[in-house]
Amino acid sequence: MYRISKVETQIYVKGFSGILVYKALYAILIAFGVFTTFYLLTSPFTALFITVPTLMIILYRLNKVQQTLGPKGYQKKQIARKLPHFVCLKQQLISLINTIQA
């Protein structure tokens, strides 16, 4: 008898997992839109020479983030970036409340 002990809910695309999958898919969709726009407004060669290297650079950077941090480390890093802004807002609110009460 076979039992399923854990169901895998993460999406994997070319080595990406977690939120990085969605970032890669958004990058591909945006690159397609930019390619189409440049193709219609300028020429196919201009669209090709601008869009393809840019897409490769973005996917390379996402691949490096995936290899070094992973999706959970990337999310922790994003939260850690927002923390100093939150602390500053909290301090401003506390000082505003103290001035109102005084």
Residue pairs with C-beta under 8 A, 6 or more apart in sequence:
10 17
10 18
10 71
11 17
11 21
12 21
13 21
13 24
13 25
14 24
15 63
15 66
16 23
16 24
16 62
16 63
16 66
16 71
17 66
17 70
17 71
18 70
18 71
18 72
18 74
18 75
19 71
19 74
19 75
20 62
20 65
20 66
20 71
20 74
23 62
24 59
24 62
27 55
27 58
27 59
27 62
28 55
31 51
31 54
31 55
31 58
34 47
34 50
34 51
34 54
35 47
35 48
35 51
35 52
36 47
37 47
38 46
38 47
38 50
38 51
39 47
65 74
66 74
69 76
69 77
